[in-house]
Amino acid sequence: MQALSPRHVKTEEALRLGIESGWYAIKVSGTFVSGPHDSEADCSRKIDEINPPAVKKKR
């Protein structure tokens, strides 16, 4: 399971990277996985689709 987190890329950085500004799901290494998304909430939903939260087993 890969740890993903939401990250906002502002216009200045987006221009430097050659991407659109917005919210992106990124790996710990900084690799972009998904995006751009309109909001942090949209990005978090996509992260949950890619990496569903672990379901605890009942004992």
Sequence and secondary structure as in RCSB ss.txt:
>XXXX:A:sequence
MQALSPRHVKTEEALRLGIESGWYAIKVSGTFVSGPHDSEADCSRKIDEINPPAVKKKR
>XXXX:A:secstr
   EEEEEE HHHHHHHTS  EEEEEETT  EEEEEESSHHHHHHHHHHHS        
